[in-house]
C-alpha cells in the first residue's frame, strides 16, 4: 500500500510524501498534464529516479558570425588596428561582448526589440565587403547569449542596419547584416526522460491512458509539464531551481525497481538538463542541511553555482531571524577562486553550512536588504582575502556568460550598502 502523510493537502509542496516500498521516493513532479488554459500546481507523480534529468552535456561549441557591410568604430576599430600591427598576438583580437541592436528610429526599436548579445567575441579577420567595397565584412567567433542552448533566435524583419555596441554601451560601429546569429530552435540534447519507479498521480494517469491516441486531442492529453522537487528522508519536498520535466508521454511499463510502480518514458521538449553533479549536491541535503563547512569547495564553477541554487531552494523552509545590525561575520576566503566560490563562502559566513546569501549580484543586493540572515550595516571579516585578490581580477571569467565580477566590484557593492569590510 502506498501512503502519504498530509500537511496542507491542497499544496503538494506542503505534503509529506512516503510510500510502502523498499526504496525511498526521491522526486516529486508538480505541474499539469494536457493543455490547460491556466496550468495548475497539481501533484503529477512521485518517483524513485528520473533518467535524463541530470546529464553533463559537452561545452557549447563556439560559433562563427560575420558582420556584413560593417563600418567599425570604437573598440572594434581598435581591435582591427591592433591585429594589423600585432599579427602574432591573438589575444589582441579579443573584443569582449558585442551587442547587436536597431537604431532608435527603426521600427524594431520602437516596438521594443532590445537586440542580441554576442558573448566573449574574438575577431578572426576582415576583408572588403562584396556589396560595399568601402565597408568591411568582419568574421567573429563567440557565443550567442541564450538562456538555453536549444533556444532559437528570431530575426527581426524590420531592421535595415544593425547598431554595434560594447558592454558599456560605447559604439562599435554599424553593419548592414550579420550571419550566424539567427536560428531555429535546436533539437533536445536529451530526447527521452524516464520516470523510474513512478507512482502516477491522477493527472499523469490520464496522460498514460492516452498513449495510444494519435489524434490532436490525444496528443494534448499526453502532454506533461512539471517542476521537479527533491524529496528528503522526512518526506518533505523542495522544488529545484532549474528542474523541469516537460514533453509528451510515450509509454509506461511495470518498473524495473518495483512491480507496483511504473517506468514512464516521455519525449522531452528541447531544454538543457541539470548538470549531473547536481544530484550529488541534493544527496547532501537528503537527511537534513549540511553541517560541515566548505563542502562546496571541491566543486567546479558550474557546480558551485548549483550549490547556491540548492541552498536557495531550501531557504524557504528556514525562519531564522536576521542577526542584529553590527554583527561581525567571518568569511573563510581560502577557496574563493571565482565569483561562485564567493557566494558559497558568504552564504556560510552569514547562515552557516549550506547557507544562502545571494548567488548573483541581484541576489546579493536582495539579501543585503534584510530577511536573509543579516541586517545591514554589519561587519564582514574576510580571511585569506589574498586568494580573491589573485583570482577575482578583470578578465578571469571572460568565457562565462556574464560580465566579469571582480573583487573590486564586490567590495564596492558591499561598501555602498554600509558593510564594514575587514580584509585579512
C-alpha positions, 0 to 999 in steps of 0.5 A, spaced: 500 500 500 502 506 498 501 512 503 502 519 504 502 523 510 498 530 509 500 537 511 496 542 507 493 537 502 491 542 497 499 544 496 503 538 494 509 542 496 506 542 503 505 534 503 509 529 506 510 524 501 512 516 503 510 510 500 510 502 502 516 500 498 523 498 499 526 504 496 525 511 498 521 516 493 526 521 491 522 526 486 516 529 486 513 532 479 508 538 480 505 541 474 499 539 469 498 534 464 494 536 457 493 543 455 490 547 460 488 554 459 491 556 466 496 550 468 495 548 475 500 546 481 497 539 481 501 533 484 503 529 477 507 523 480 512 521 485 518 517 483 524 513 485 529 516 479 528 520 473 533 518 467 535 524 463 534 529 468 541 530 470 546 529 464 553 533 463 552 535 456 559 537 452 561 545 452 557 549 447 561 549 441 563 556 439 560 559 433 562 563 427 558 570 425 560 575 420 558 582 420 556 584 413 557 591 410 560 593 417 563 600 418 567 599 425 568 604 430 570 604 437 573 598 440 572 594 434 576 599 430 581 598 435 581 591 435 582 591 427 588 596 428 591 592 433 591 585 429 594 589 423 600 591 427 600 585 432 599 579 427 602 574 432 598 576 438 591 573 438 589 575 444 589 582 441 583 580 437 579 579 443 573 584 443 569 582 449 561 582 448 558 585 442 551 587 442 547 587 436 541 592 436 536 597 431 537 604 431 532 608 435 528 610 429 527 603 426 521 600 427 524 594 431 526 599 436 520 602 437 516 596 438 521 594 443 526 589 440 532 590 445 537 586 440 542 580 441 548 579 445 554 576 442 558 573 448 566 573 449 567 575 441 574 574 438 575 577 431 578 572 426 579 577 420 576 582 415 576 583 408 572 588 403 565 587 403 562 584 396 556 589 396 560 595 399 567 595 397 568 601 402 565 597 408 568 591 411 565 584 412 568 582 419 568 574 421 567 573 429 567 567 433 563 567 440 557 565 443 550 567 442 547 569 449 541 564 450 538 562 456 538 555 453 542 552 448 536 549 444 533 556 444 532 559 437 533 566 435 528 570 431 530 575 426 527 581 426 524 583 419 524 590 420 531 592 421 535 595 415 542 596 419 544 593 425 547 598 431 554 595 434 555 596 441 560 594 447 558 592 454 558 599 456 554 601 451 560 605 447 559 604 439 562 599 435 560 601 429 554 599 424 553 593 419 548 592 414 547 584 416 550 579 420 550 571 419 550 566 424 546 569 429 539 567 427 536 560 428 531 555 429 530 552 435 535 546 436 533 539 437 533 536 445 540 534 447 536 529 451 530 526 447 527 521 452 526 522 460 524 516 464 520 516 470 523 510 474 519 507 479 513 512 478 507 512 482 502 516 477 498 521 480 491 522 477 493 527 472 499 523 469 494 517 469 490 520 464 496 522 460 498 514 460 491 512 458 492 516 452 498 513 449 495 510 444 491 516 441 494 519 435 489 524 434 490 532 436 486 531 442 490 525 444 496 528 443 494 534 448 492 529 453 499 526 453 502 532 454 506 533 461 509 539 464 512 539 471 517 542 476 521 537 479 522 537 487 527 533 491 524 529 496 528 528 503 528 522 508 522 526 512 518 526 506 518 533 505 519 536 498 523 542 495 522 544 488 529 545 484 531 551 481 532 549 474 528 542 474 523 541 469 520 535 466 516 537 460 514 533 453 509 528 451 508 521 454 510 515 450 509 509 454 509 506 461 511 499 463 511 495 470 518 498 473 524 495 473 525 497 481 518 495 483 512 491 480 507 496 483 510 502 480 511 504 473 517 506 468 514 512 464 518 514 458 516 521 455 519 525 449 522 531 452 521 538 449 528 541 447 531 544 454 538 543 457 538 538 463 541 539 470 548 538 470 549 531 473 553 533 479 547 536 481 544 530 484 550 529 488 549 536 491 541 534 493 544 527 496 547 532 501 541 535 503 537 528 503 537 527 511 537 534 513 542 541 511 549 540 511 553 541 517 560 541 515 563 547 512 566 548 505 563 542 502 562 546 496 569 547 495 571 541 491 566 543 486 567 546 479 564 553 477 558 550 474 557 546 480 558 551 485 553 555 482 548 549 483 550 549 490 547 556 491 541 554 487 540 548 492 541 552 498 536 557 495 531 552 494 531 550 501 531 557 504 524 557 504 523 552 509 528 556 514 525 562 519 531 564 522 531 571 524 536 576 521 542 577 526 542 584 529 545 590 525 553 590 527 554 583 527 561 581 525 561 575 520 567 571 518 568 569 511 573 563 510 576 566 503 581 560 502 577 557 496 574 563 493 577 562 486 571 565 482 565 569 483 561 562 485 566 560 490 564 567 493 557 566 494 558 559 497 563 562 502 558 568 504 552 564 504 556 560 510 559 566 513 552 569 514 547 562 515 552 557 516 553 550 512 549 550 506 547 557 507 544 562 502 546 569 501 545 571 494 548 567 488 548 573 483 549 580 484 541 581 484 541 576 489 546 579 493 543 586 493 536 582 495 539 579 501 543 585 503 536 588 504 534 584 510 530 577 511 536 573 509 540 572 515 543 579 516 541 586 517 545 591 514 550 595 516 554 589 519 561 587 519 564 582 514 571 579 516 574 576 510 580 571 511 585 569 506 582 575 502 589 574 498 586 568 494 580 573 491 585 578 490 589 573 485 583 570 482 577 575 482 581 580 477 578 583 470 578 578 465 578 571 469 571 569 467 571 572 460 568 565 457 562 565 462 556 568 460 556 574 464 560 580 465 566 579 469 565 580 477 571 582 480 573 583 487 573 590 486 566 590 484 564 586 490 567 590 495 564 596 492 557 593 492 558 591 499 561 598 501 555 602 498 550 598 502 554 600 509 558 593 510 564 594 514 569 590 510 575 587 514 580 584 509 585 579 512 
